[in-house]
C-alpha cells in the first residue's frame, strides 16, 4: 500500500522558487524522523522527494513483516555495525531499540518480540505505521513536495530540483540530505548524489553492495572431474567457468537450504560461524544467512578475487556421527538412498554435494563425511548494487562533525543510509537510519539557534 499524492493534503506543487527554513531531501525513515523532531520544535520544515509518495523502500521492507528493530542488549546491538560501531554508539544510545518501540507506541500501535528477538508491530504491517506517522507530521505542519528530484546546487548555492512543472530553486537556512544509498533505484535510492558531493570536496566512500547475494564460481580444488566440469564440457564452456551447472540450476534454483550453518574465515582473520537458512539462486546464493556474512565475503573478494565459505549441511550432528553413518554398510542401496536413509540428506542438500564433489570424493566415506560438515562453496562476485538490500559506503564520518553537519559546508547535514556505515538485516538498518535522523535534527536545531544568536 502506498500513500498517493492525491490522498495527502500536505502535498504541494512546487513553485519556481521557494524559501524555507529547513529543507529535507528524501522522504525515507531518516528524513521523516528528522522532520518530526524539527517540526515538534516549531521549525518550518519542507520535505522533497523524487517519488510520488513517501517511504517507498520502508513499505517494501515491511512487505514480508515490518521488522522495526531488535531486542538484544544494546551492547550486542551496537556491535552489529562493525567498523562504524564507535561512530553510531552515541546515536544509538540516544535513540536505539527501546526508543524505536516507544516511538511506535506513541503513534498508537503496539509491538511484539518474535522468536528470533526481532521486534515487529503487532499487525506486522508497514502501511498503518506510515499512515499514523504521516498524520502526525501533517499535524505538526510539515510540508511535502513530491515528484521533486534534487539535481544538485546552483551557482548561488540554492538547491536545484526538477518537478513536473519545471525546475525549482530552493533556498533554505539549513539542509538535510537523506537520500539513501545506491540500492533499489526504482524506489528512489540511486546514488546519483555521489558526484555532486564530490564536486564540493565532501569525502564519500564508494558505494558497495551490502546484505547481498553472490555469484558462485568453481570449487578451489577437487580430485577427479566434478559434475560441474563434466557438464560444462558437454555444453562447451571452459572448465573454470563459474555459476551452477545446468543440472543443479534446473533442479534447485529458488530452493532453500534449511537448518544449515556457514563458517567463513577471512584472510584478515575474522571468523563467521552461524546457523540459519539461505537460498540457491540462478547464479549463486542469497538469503538471510548469506546476508549476515556478506560484508566479509565482499571484502575478501576485493582482496583475493574470490571467497570460500564452508557449508555445514548437518550442524546438529557431530563429525564422528556423520562419518559413522556414511560408513554404515549400505548393501545394494544406492548412495543417494543411503544418504537419505541414514542422514536425511536429499533434495538440494544431496544435490549440492554432487555439484561440488567429484565422483571419487563421493565414493570415499571420509571425504564425503568431511564435505557434509564443511563443503567449500566459492563465491566470486556480489550481485549488482541495484539488486541488494542495502549499500555500504557513503559520506565519510570524518567529513562530518558530531551533529552530522558537513565540515566543508556549514548548514548541510546528512542522515540515513547515505552515511558510510552498514549493518545486517534484522531491524539494525531501520534503527540506525532513524537514529541518524534524530541526531541530524538536533544538530540542525542547534545550528539555526547559533545562527540566530549571531545575527
Secondary structure by P-SEA (a helix, b strand, c coil): ccccccccccbbbbcccccccbbbccccaaaaaaaaaaaaaccbbbbbbcccccaaaaaaaacccccccccccaaaaaaccccccccaaaaaaaccaaaaaaaaaaacbbbbbccccccccccccaaaaaaaaaaaaaaacccccccbbbcccccccbbbbbccccbbbbbbcbbbbcccccccccccccccaaaaaaaacccccccccccbbbbbccccccccccaaaaaaaaaccccccccccaaaaacccccccccbbbbbbccccbbbbbbbcccccccccccaaaaaaaaaaaaaaaaccbbbbbbbccccccaaaaaaaaacccccccaaaaaaaaccccaaaaaaaaacccccccccaaaaaaaaabbbbbbcccccccccccccccccccccccccccccccccccccccccccccccaaaaaaaaaaaaaaaaaaaaaaaaaaaac
